[in-house]
Amino acid sequence: MEYAVVLLLASVLVGGLVVFIVEAGLRRARSMTARDEQEINELHRRYGEGRW
């Protein structure tokens, strides 16, 4: 019986860790996308719609 409880707790902890890692990855990807858009907007502001 104790084995089942330990297994259940371990699976809950591993699941929480996986969710945390996925959330951190998504957050980083979103911030990188926002940073890219800021750089593109800055280039548009500096050089207009022409080639940059």
Distance bins in CASP14 RR format, pairs under 12 A and 6 or more apart:
PFRMAT RR
TARGET T0000
AUTHOR 0000-0000-0000
RMODE 2
METHOD distances of the structure
MODEL  1
1 7 0 0 0 0 0 1 0 0 0 0 0
1 8 0 0 0 0 0 1 0 0 0 0 0
2 8 0 0 0 0 0 1 0 0 0 0 0
2 9 0 0 0 0 0 1 0 0 0 0 0
3 9 0 0 0 0 0 1 0 0 0 0 0
3 10 0 0 0 0 0 1 0 0 0 0 0
4 10 0 0 0 0 0 1 0 0 0 0 0
4 11 0 0 0 0 0 1 0 0 0 0 0
5 11 0 0 0 0 0 1 0 0 0 0 0
5 12 0 0 0 0 0 1 0 0 0 0 0
6 12 0 0 0 0 0 1 0 0 0 0 0
6 13 0 0 0 0 0 1 0 0 0 0 0
7 13 0 0 0 0 0 1 0 0 0 0 0
7 14 0 0 0 0 0 1 0 0 0 0 0
8 14 0 0 0 0 0 1 0 0 0 0 0
8 15 0 0 0 0 0 1 0 0 0 0 0
9 15 0 0 0 0 0 1 0 0 0 0 0
9 16 0 0 0 0 0 1 0 0 0 0 0
10 16 0 0 0 0 0 1 0 0 0 0 0
10 17 0 0 0 0 0 1 0 0 0 0 0
11 17 0 0 0 0 0 1 0 0 0 0 0
11 18 0 0 0 0 0 1 0 0 0 0 0
12 18 0 0 0 0 0 1 0 0 0 0 0
12 19 0 0 0 0 0 1 0 0 0 0 0
13 19 0 0 0 0 0 1 0 0 0 0 0
13 20 0 0 0 0 0 1 0 0 0 0 0
14 20 0 0 0 0 0 1 0 0 0 0 0
14 21 0 0 0 0 0 1 0 0 0 0 0
15 21 0 0 0 0 1 0 0 0 0 0 0
15 22 0 0 0 0 1 0 0 0 0 0 0
15 23 0 0 0 0 0 1 0 0 0 0 0
16 22 0 0 0 0 1 0 0 0 0 0 0
16 23 0 0 0 0 1 0 0 0 0 0 0
16 24 0 0 0 0 0 1 0 0 0 0 0
17 23 0 0 0 0 0 1 0 0 0 0 0
17 24 0 0 0 0 0 1 0 0 0 0 0
18 24 0 0 0 0 0 1 0 0 0 0 0
18 25 0 0 0 0 0 1 0 0 0 0 0
19 25 0 0 0 0 0 1 0 0 0 0 0
19 26 0 0 0 0 0 1 0 0 0 0 0
20 26 0 0 0 0 0 1 0 0 0 0 0
20 27 0 0 0 0 0 1 0 0 0 0 0
21 27 0 0 0 0 0 1 0 0 0 0 0
21 28 0 0 0 0 0 1 0 0 0 0 0
22 28 0 0 0 0 0 1 0 0 0 0 0
22 29 0 0 0 0 0 1 0 0 0 0 0
23 29 0 0 0 0 0 1 0 0 0 0 0
23 30 0 0 0 0 0 1 0 0 0 0 0
24 30 0 0 0 0 0 1 0 0 0 0 0
24 31 0 0 0 0 0 1 0 0 0 0 0
25 31 0 0 0 0 1 0 0 0 0 0 0
25 32 0 0 0 0 1 0 0 0 0 0 0
25 33 0 0 0 0 0 1 0 0 0 0 0
26 32 0 0 0 0 0 1 0 0 0 0 0
26 33 0 0 0 0 0 1 0 0 0 0 0
27 33 0 0 0 0 0 1 0 0 0 0 0
27 34 0 0 0 0 0 1 0 0 0 0 0
28 34 0 0 0 0 0 1 0 0 0 0 0
28 35 0 0 0 0 0 1 0 0 0 0 0
29 35 0 0 0 0 0 1 0 0 0 0 0
29 36 0 0 0 0 0 1 0 0 0 0 0
30 36 0 0 0 0 0 1 0 0 0 0 0
30 37 0 0 0 0 0 1 0 0 0 0 0
31 37 0 0 0 0 0 1 0 0 0 0 0
31 38 0 0 0 0 0 1 0 0 0 0 0
32 38 0 0 0 0 0 1 0 0 0 0 0
32 39 0 0 0 0 0 1 0 0 0 0 0
33 39 0 0 0 0 0 1 0 0 0 0 0
33 40 0 0 0 0 0 1 0 0 0 0 0
34 40 0 0 0 0 0 1 0 0 0 0 0
34 41 0 0 0 0 0 1 0 0 0 0 0
35 41 0 0 0 0 0 1 0 0 0 0 0
35 42 0 0 0 0 0 1 0 0 0 0 0
36 42 0 0 0 0 0 1 0 0 0 0 0
36 43 0 0 0 0 0 1 0 0 0 0 0
37 43 0 0 0 0 0 1 0 0 0 0 0
37 44 0 0 0 0 0 1 0 0 0 0 0
38 44 0 0 0 0 0 1 0 0 0 0 0
38 45 0 0 0 0 0 1 0 0 0 0 0
39 45 0 0 0 0 0 1 0 0 0 0 0
39 46 0 0 0 0 0 1 0 0 0 0 0
39 52 0 0 0 0 0 1 0 0 0 0 0
40 46 0 0 0 0 0 1 0 0 0 0 0
40 47 0 0 0 0 0 1 0 0 0 0 0
40 48 0 0 0 0 0 1 0 0 0 0 0
40 49 0 0 0 0 0 1 0 0 0 0 0
40 52 0 0 0 0 1 0 0 0 0 0 0
41 47 0 0 0 0 0 1 0 0 0 0 0
41 48 0 0 0 0 0 1 0 0 0 0 0
41 52 0 0 0 0 0 1 0 0 0 0 0
42 48 0 0 0 0 0 1 0 0 0 0 0
42 52 0 0 0 0 1 0 0 0 0 0 0
43 49 0 0 0 0 0 1 0 0 0 0 0
43 50 0 0 0 0 1 0 0 0 0 0 0
43 51 0 0 0 0 0 1 0 0 0 0 0
43 52 1 0 1 0 0 0 0 0 0 0 0
44 50 0 0 0 0 1 0 0 0 0 0 0
44 51 0 0 0 0 0 1 0 0 0 0 0
44 52 0 0 0 0 1 0 0 0 0 0 0
45 52 0 0 0 0 0 1 0 0 0 0 0
46 52 1 0 0 1 0 0 0 0 0 0 0
END
